[in-house]
Amino acid sequence: NDLERLAATIESDDAPTWIVLTATPSSWPGYGFSGPTDLLDDRYAEVTELCGRPLYLLRGAARDTPVDPCGTG
């Protein structure tokens, strides 16, 4: 299923640099996403919001924080 693939991708060496959440992680049943964002918190840091959505950056990746195109972050 999609959440299993997401979890496997986040845990892999090919994890994406950025993740923008479009759903509340607490609505994801299991798959390592216990609590609000345990799996994300292990590898990512929330850096800002884009259009009201949390933006996570892979820990150890040096990137400038993008400008929120909606002006909400």
C-alpha positions in Angstrom: 0.0 0.0 0.0 1.0 3.6 -0.3 2.0 4.1 3.3 4.2 1.1 3.3 6.0 2.4 0.2 6.3 5.9 1.8 7.8 4.4 5.0 10.3 2.3 2.9 11.3 5.4 0.9 11.8 7.5 4.0 14.0 4.8 5.5 16.0 4.2 2.4 19.3 5.7 1.2 17.3 7.4 -1.6 15.0 9.3 0.8 13.7 12.6 -0.6 15.3 15.8 0.6 12.0 17.5 1.1 8.6 16.3 2.2 5.4 18.4 2.3 2.6 16.9 4.2 -0.9 17.0 2.7 -2.5 14.7 5.3 -2.2 14.6 9.1 0.3 11.9 10.0 -1.9 10.9 13.0 -4.5 9.8 10.5 -2.0 7.2 9.1 -2.6 3.8 10.8 0.8 2.3 11.8 3.5 1.8 9.3 6.0 3.5 11.7 4.0 6.7 11.9 2.9 6.2 15.5 2.4 9.3 17.5 2.2 12.4 15.3 5.3 11.9 13.1 7.7 9.4 14.6 9.1 8.1 11.3 9.4 11.6 9.9 11.0 12.9 13.1 13.7 10.2 12.9 15.1 11.5 9.6 13.5 14.9 9.0 13.2 18.3 10.7 10.2 20.5 10.2 11.6 23.8 8.8 8.5 25.8 7.8 5.1 25.7 6.3 4.2 26.1 2.6 0.6 27.2 2.0 -0.3 26.0 5.5 1.3 22.6 5.0 4.4 21.4 7.1 7.6 21.2 5.1 10.3 18.7 6.3 14.0 18.7 5.4 16.1 15.6 5.5 18.4 15.9 8.5 22.0 16.6 7.4 20.9 18.2 4.1 21.9 21.8 3.8 19.3 23.7 1.9 17.9 27.2 1.9 14.3 27.3 3.2 11.9 28.0 0.3 9.8 31.1 0.3 6.1 30.3 1.0 4.2 31.1 -2.2 1.1 31.6 -0.2 2.7 33.8 2.4 1.4 31.7 5.3 4.7 30.2 6.6 
